[in-house]
Amino acid sequence: MLTLKITPIPSLPTTLLSKTPLLTRHISTALESTSSRSQRKEGDISAVFVSLSGVRPPPLPEQQLAIENELVKQKAPAIIPQINFEDLGKAPEEFMREMKWRGVGVIKGVVPESEARGYKEETEEETGFPANNPAVFELCWAPSQVKARARPNILKAQSWLMSKFWHSSNPDALISLSNPLTYADRIRIRQPGDSAFTLGPHVDGGSVECWEPNGYGLGDVYSKIFQGKWEEYDPWEASCRIPAVSDLYQGSGSCSMYRCFQGWLSLSHTGPREGTLMVNPLNKLSTAYFLLRPFFDPVAAGKGLKDGKGWRLKSVVEMDSVLQGANPGNGQELNDVDHPNLELADTMVHIPKIEPGDFVVWHCDSIHAVDKEHTGKGDSSVIYIGVNPTTEANAKYLLSQRENFLVETIEFVAEKGGEDGLRSMGLAKLEKMDSDQTKGAEEMIERANQILGFA
């Protein structure tokens, strides 16, 4: 196991990342791709990952990871913190603490059950379901999706999540964590017995970009981890992620938006092993582990990989371009063989039983997966809705998206979501909120309005 507290890693970004052949192939590819960033490949959900099949377990910081793994195994779904929407204003300290450590949570009852279930039925009517019975619909602007994104309670939950968990150490950073912006994503309707739509443990938001100086290195997002000071790494620091680039290779599965959380609104009653989401609720530990993994080699097979005696730090001359599970243009995938100490077979836990109208969110770096098989009796349906702050890059993305969206009527969004709904989609001028108390937040709102043409 990686004994990080005992043997700190000596400043990996400078001594290894930029002075060795570790990422020569990846970096050269990235530089070539930046000249044609608009030429993104088309594709559906199957084009996002190298393998659309199940995988299994990995590890990290010696003792703490082992202890946390055992805790996850014992508590399973119950380890995922939950809170009722009506309690957001008085959230218990235990929920806040667990949510921040786990990186995943459930907000119950954000939308009335009957309304959420209606979104699913409306989608089926619009698409002539089953129509070959797909699990993921390549729809972005169906009325049901627009209604959900513009729903005031959804926007309130998004704003609360960003402002309560994320923060900016730089008051001048151009970011507002109170104004959520919306990007178009898909809808999933998975039927009982389905085993075709399976995604093993993975992390979205790029892959090789995490190690590259012109990717996440632009903001030194993971610099503390690469310096061997993983305890000092703050996964909730927002300002360092503003300049980061997560889609250097313009793959069909890359996301250009800066997402604080990924998430979905449930449209069905779904429990464990019923085609639902699975997560590794050790956000900080798992991130440090898979980022440091390329710098270590196993020196023994079997038990030695997990007993703290089976790893050694590679020398500079031994470094190569292998980034276990990371491939340009695809998501970061994790598995048993490459990441044995995470013990994913036991630490990938199901989201607890949820109901239509529940909002499930997970940190943008969280390892997550999908049930290999839907063994339930009813459909497992969700509308994917990310939680995105106002940044310059996000506002520019919103501008491009708005041009396509205006095929829809502004009146429809105003009717369903009011002014807040219009603002979240770039259809109305952003306003300074009471919780926006930094100079950078105020300036960012002004700049976003300029970009969107409202200045």
N, C-alpha and C positions, 0 to 999 in steps of 0.2 A: 504494500500500500504506500501511497505517497506521504512521506513523513515531513510535511511542509514546515511544521513548527520547529523541527529539529535542524533541518537543512534548508534554509531559505534559498530560493532560486535567484542567482545573481543577474538582475536586470536583463531579462530576456529580450525586451524589445530592441535594445541597442546592440547587445553582444551576440544575439542569435538571429533575430528577425531581419536585421538590415545588413549583417556582415557575414552571412553564411548562405549557402545555396538552398536553405529551407524552403523559401517560397519563390524561387526564381521563376519557375514555370507559371505559378499563379499570378505573380505580380506583372509579368510581361503580358499575360493574357488580359489582365485588368486594364493596363495602360492602352492596349489596342482597343479595348471595348469602349473606353470613355469617349472615343471619337465618333461613335455611332450609337449613343445611348438611346436614341429614339427608335431604333430598329429592334424592338422587343419581339421575341418569338411569340406566336399565338399558341395556345394550348389549353386543355382543360385540367382538372384536378390530377389526372393520371400523369401529366407531364411535369409535376412539381418535384417528385422524388425519384431517386435512382431505383429504389425498390419499393413497390407497394405491397410489402409483405411484413408480417410480424417480426419483431426482434426481441431483445431481452435485457440482461442486467450489466451496469457499470458502478464505480466508486469515487473516493477523494481524500481530503485531509484526514490523516490517519484516524485518530480516536473519535473525533466528533462525527465524522461520516458514519462510522460503524455503529455508534450509539444511536444516531438519528435513523439509520436504516432499520434498526430493531424496533424503534418506536413507531415508525411508519407501518411495519409489518403487523404490529400488535393492534394498532388502531384502525388501519385500512381506511374505508370511506369516512369514518367518523373524524379523521384528522383534518378534513377539509372544513375550514370555518364557514359558518353561515350566519346571515343576519336578515331580518325582515326589512323591507324597503321603508316601512313607516318608522323604523328605529334608527335610520341613518343619522339623524340629528343628535342621537344620544347613544352612539355605538359603545358597547362595553369595551373596557381596556383589553380584556382577554381576546376579543375578536380582532381588535386593531393589531395587537402583538402577534397573534397567530397568522393573520393575513399577511403581515409584513414579512414574517419569516418563511411562510409556506409559499408565498407568491401566487396563491390561487384562492378563490372564494366564491361563494354563492350569495346573491342578493335575492331573497324570496319575494314573490308577489310584486314585481315591478310593473307588470301589466296584468289586468284582470284575466283570469283563466279563460273565460268564454271568448274574450277578444283575441287572446293569443292563439287559441285553437282555431278561431275564425281565419287567422292569417294563413294557416296551413290549408284549410278547406278552400279558401279563395285561390291559393296557388294551384291546387289540384284542378280547379275549374278552368283556370287560365291556360294551363298546359295540356289539358286533355289527359290527365294522369290515368293509367300508368304509362302509356307511350314508351314501351320497352322497359318500363320500370327502372329508371335510373335512380341512383341514391343521391347524387349531387346535381342540382339543376344549375345550368350555366345561365342563370337569370340574374340581372343586377338591378333592374328598375321596375320590377313588377309592383303593382299598387300595394300589395301586402308588405313588401320590403320597405317601400317609401313610408308607409304608415308607421311601421315599427321604428325606423330610424328617426322619424320626426316626432315620435311620442314624447311629450314633455317629461314623463317619468324616466324614460331611457336617458334623455339628455341630462336630467338632474343626477341620476346615478353615475353617469360618466364623469360629470364635473366633480362630484363628490369623491370618486375614486382617485382622480388625478390630483386634486388639491390636498387630499388627506394622506396619500401615500408617497407621492412624488414630491420632490423639492428641487430648488435650484440654489446652489451655493454661491452663484454669481448673480447679484441683484440686477445687473445690467444685461443678463442673458436674454436674448430675443425669444421669449417663450411665454405663452399664457397657459397655465394649467387649469383654468376655469372655463375656457371656451372650447368645448369639444367640436372637432370637425369630423365630418362623415365621409367615408369612401365606400364605393359600391362593392359588395361582396355577394357570395352565393347563398343559396338556400339548400338544406339537406332534408330529404324525406326518405328514411331508411326503413324498409319493411322487415317484419319478422322472418328469421331464417337466412337473411342476407349474410354472406361471408365473402362477397367480392370487394366491398368497400372496406379495406383494412389498411390502416397506416400504423407502422410500428413506431417506437419512440423516436421523436425528432424535435428539432427546434427550428422555428421559422425565422424570417428576418435575415436571410442570407446564410452563408456558411463559411467559406474561406475568407470572406470579408472580415470576420472576427480577428484574424491574425494579420491582416494586411495593413500597411501604413496608410494606404489611400482608401481604406474601408473604415472600420471602426477605429483604426489608429488615428484618424484625423482628429478625433476628440479625446484620445487616450482613454477610451471607455473602460478598457480592461487592464490598464497599465499596472495597477496595484497587484493584480493576479500574476501578471508576467514578471513582476519584480519579486515574486515569492511572498508577498504580503497580502494574501487573500483575505485575511481577517479584516483588513482595512478597506477592502472593496465595498462600495456602496451601490447596490443594484438599483436604488431608487433615486440616484442623482440624475437629474434631467438635463442640465446644461451641457454636459460633456457629450451627449448624444445628438445634439443639434447639428454639428458639422459632419457626423458620421454618415458613410454611404453604405447601404445594405444591399444594393443591387448592381454591383459593378459589371455583372455579366449579362444583365437584361434577360434572364431566364423567365419563362412563362410563370413560374411560381414565385418570383421575387415580388416584394411589396415596396413601393417607393415611398409610402407614407411612414412617418415616424409614429409607431404605435406604443403607447404606454402599456396597454393591455390588449391581448386578443380576447375575443369573447363571443358568446352567442346567446340569443333569447330562445328559451325552450318553447316549443309549440306542442309538447306532448308530455304524458306521464311516462317517465323513463327511469329505470333503476340500473344498478350494476349488472353487467353482462347482457344488457338489452340494447346494444348498439350505441353506447354512450361514450363520453370522453374519459380518458385516463390521463393522470398527471403524476409527475414525480414532485412531491411537495417539499423539495429541498432546494429551492431556487438558487441561493447563493453558493451552497456547497457543490451542487451539480454543475453549475456554470464554471466554477474554478477547476473542477476536475476535468471536464472535457476540453477546456482550453489548454491545460497543462499536459494533457495526455501525449501530444506529439513529441514532447521533449524527454520522454521516458521510454525505456525498453524493458520488457519482462526478461528476467534472467533465470526463471525457473517455471516449469509448467505445474498445473494442478494447484494444490493447496498453496504453493509459494506465491501465487498471484494475489492472494487475499490475506496473508498472514503478516504483512509488513516487511517481508524479506525478499520479495520477488521483483523489485523495481530498481532501476539505476538511471541516473541522469545521463543523457547522451552528451558526448563531447561535441565541440564545435564542428570538427571534421566529420562526425557521424550524422549530422543533421541532413535531412532530405526533405522532399516536398510532400511526404505522406501526412495527411491531416485526417485521421481516422473518421470516416463517415462524411467528410466535407468534400464536395465537388462543385466546381464553378457552375453557377446557374441553377443549382439545386439546393434544397433544404439540408440542414445538418442532421444526419441520421446517426443513431447510437445503437449499439448492440452488445450482446454478451461477450463476444470474443475480444472486441477492441476496448471495451470499457467494463471489465469484469467487476470492479469494486462497487459500482453503483447498484449492483444486484437488482436490476430492473424487473426481473421476473416477479419480485416480491415488493418492490418499492414503486412500481407504476400502479397507482390505486384508482379505483373508479370514483367518479363524482357521485355524491350521495343521491338518493332518489329525489327526483325533481318533478315539478309540475309545470303546466303551461303558464308562461308569464314570469318564470324565474330567469334571472340573468346570471350567467356563469362567466367568470373572467379569470385570466391567468396572465402573469407577467410575460412580457415579450421575449424573455430569455428562457422561459420554463420548458422543460422537456414534457411533451405530451404525446398521446397516441389515441387510437380509436379501437374499441372492442373488435376482436378478430371476427366474432360472429354475433349476430343479434338473436339471442335465444328467448326474447320476450314474446308477448302475444299482440302487442300493439306497435304502431309506428314509432320511430325515434326521429323526431323532426326538430330542426332548429333554423333560425335565421342568423347568419354570422354577422356580428356587429362589433367592430374594433373600437377601442377607446383611444382617441388621438388628440394631442394637444395642438394649439395654434403655434406654428413655427413658420418661418419664411418658406421652407421647402414644402410643407404641408399646404400652405396657402396657394403656392404655385400649382401643386397637384390639383387642388380644389378648383382652381381657375380652369384647367384643362378639362376636368371632369364636368364642371358646370356647363361648358359649351356643349357637351354631349347630352347632359341631362335636360337642357332646356327644351328638348323635344317634348318632355313632360310639361305640364302646366304649372306655373308658379301658384296659381290659385289652389291647386290640389294640395300642395304642401302647406300653404297658409291655412287652409281649412282644417287639415289634420294636425299640424304642429304649431301653428301660430308663429309669432316673431322668432321665438327660440329655434323652431324647426327651420325657418328660412335662413337664419344666421348660420346654423350648423352646416348648411349645404351651400353656403356662399351666395345665397339669394337675397340677403339683407345685410346691412352694415353691422359689423361687430361693435359691441359696447363694452366699456370698462366695467367690470364687476366689483362689488365691494371687497371680495377676497383678492383682487388683483392689486396688491399694495406695493409692488416693486416698480422701480423706474423701467426696468427691462420689459416687464409685462405690459405696461402702458405703451411703451414705444413699439412693442411687437404688434399690439392691436392696431395702432395707427398705420404701421407698415403693411399689415395684412389687408387693411381697408384700401390702401393705395394699390396693392397688387390686384385686389378684386374689383377695383374701379369705383369705390365708394367715397374716396377722399374728395 
